[in-house]
Amino acid sequence: MKYKSNNNIVYSCKYHVVFCPKYRRSVLKNGVDTRLKEIIYETANDMECEILELEIMPDHVHILIEVDPQFGVHKAIKRIKGRSSRFLRQEFPWLKSRLPSLWTNSYFVSTVGGAPIEVVKKYIENQKWNEKDDYRKKK
């Protein structure tokens, strides 16, 4: 297990985070997904957080992120959602007409202490495949 440190503490705080566009609309496609990934990585880098895994589905986002506990996961997600909403709505004006705001106010977060990190990474990596599989079963 790898640990990180700052001036005061040594830590390993990894979180699985999931959040959705308002009304769970499938708007994270057609280039929005690619740009969103760039924005998330840039924002995490600015906050000195590490994105361990990231997958963007048309109607939700999965992130495995390591955050300094003094900074806090809430502050990190708030900044990621705020910055990405602002940039995406500027760069993709059609998002403004589809949604009053890009993201819902809520999100899911779970610490990853109980499960081996590789299991959580695999789960997030396989999201696109699993969703295609579920779609085929529904037909």
C-alpha positions in Angstrom: 0.0 0.0 0.0 1.3 3.4 -0.9 0.9 6.4 1.4 1.0 10.1 0.6 1.9 12.9 3.0 1.7 16.6 3.4 3.3 18.8 6.1 1.3 17.3 9.0 0.0 13.8 8.0 0.6 10.6 6.2 -2.5 9.3 4.6 -4.2 7.0 2.1 -7.8 8.3 1.5 -9.3 6.8 -1.6 -13.0 7.4 -2.5 -15.3 6.0 -5.1 -17.5 8.9 -6.3 -20.5 8.8 -8.6 -22.5 11.8 -9.8 -25.1 12.5 -12.5 -26.3 15.3 -14.7 -29.6 16.9 -13.7 -32.6 14.6 -14.4 -30.1 11.9 -15.2 -30.1 13.1 -18.8 -27.8 11.3 -21.2 -25.7 14.3 -22.2 -22.2 13.1 -21.5 -21.5 12.0 -25.1 -20.6 13.5 -28.5 -17.3 15.1 -27.3 -18.7 16.2 -23.9 -17.3 13.0 -22.3 -13.8 13.6 -23.7 -13.7 17.2 -22.6 -15.1 16.3 -19.2 -12.3 13.8 -18.6 -9.7 16.6 -19.4 -11.4 19.0 -17.1 -11.6 16.5 -14.2 -7.9 15.5 -14.6 -6.9 19.2 -14.8 -9.0 20.1 -11.7 -7.7 17.2 -9.7 -4.1 18.1 -10.6 -4.7 21.7 -9.4 -6.0 20.4 -6.1 -3.2 17.9 -5.8 -5.6 15.0 -5.8 -5.0 11.9 -7.8 -7.5 10.3 -10.2 -6.9 6.6 -9.9 -9.7 5.6 -12.3 -12.3 7.5 -14.3 -15.2 6.4 -16.5 -17.8 8.6 -18.0 -21.1 7.1 -19.0 -23.8 9.0 -20.9 -25.8 9.7 -17.7 -23.3 9.4 -14.9 -19.6 9.7 -13.9 -17.5 7.2 -11.8 -14.3 8.5 -10.2 -11.8 6.7 -8.0 -9.9 9.6 -6.4 -7.3 10.0 -3.6 -7.8 13.2 -1.7 -5.8 14.8 1.1 -8.1 14.5 4.2 -7.3 18.1 5.2 -8.7 19.3 1.9 -11.7 16.9 2.0 -13.6 14.9 -0.6 -16.6 17.2 -0.5 -14.5 20.2 -1.4 -12.8 18.2 -4.2 -16.1 17.0 -5.7 -17.7 20.4 -5.4 -14.8 22.0 -7.3 -14.8 19.3 -10.0 -18.5 19.6 -10.6 -18.4 23.5 -10.5 -15.5 23.9 -12.8 -16.7 21.2 -15.3 -20.3 22.7 -15.4 -19.0 26.1 -16.1 -16.5 25.0 -18.9 -18.8 22.5 -20.5 -21.8 24.8 -20.7 -19.5 27.5 -22.3 -18.0 25.1 -24.8 -21.2 23.1 -25.5 -24.1 25.7 -25.6 -26.7 23.1 -26.3 -26.2 21.9 -22.7 -27.8 25.2 -21.5 -31.0 24.6 -23.4 -31.3 21.0 -22.2 -30.5 21.6 -18.5 -31.0 24.4 -16.0 -27.8 23.4 -14.4 -25.5 20.5 -15.5 -25.1 18.5 -12.3 -27.5 17.4 -9.5 -26.7 18.7 -6.1 -26.1 15.2 -4.8 -23.5 12.5 -5.3 -22.5 9.1 -4.0 -19.2 8.6 -2.1 -17.8 5.6 -0.5 -14.4 5.0 1.0 -12.4 2.2 -0.6 -10.7 0.9 2.5 -12.7 -2.3 2.7 -12.3 -3.6 -0.9 -8.9 -4.1 -2.6 -8.2 -1.1 -4.8 -7.8 -3.3 -7.9 -11.4 -4.7 -7.5 -12.8 -1.1 -7.4 -10.7 -0.1 -10.4 -11.9 -3.1 -12.4 -15.5 -2.3 -11.4 -15.2 1.3 -12.7 -13.3 0.1 -15.9 -16.0 -2.3 -16.7 -18.9 0.1 -16.4 -19.2 0.8 -20.1 -19.1 -2.9 -20.9 -21.7 -3.7 -18.2 -24.1 -1.0 -19.4 -23.9 -2.3 -23.0 -24.6 -5.8 -21.7 -27.6 -4.6 -19.7 -28.9 -2.7 -22.7 -28.7 -5.9 -24.8 -30.6 -7.9 -22.1 -33.4 -5.3 -22.1 -34.0 -5.5 -25.8 
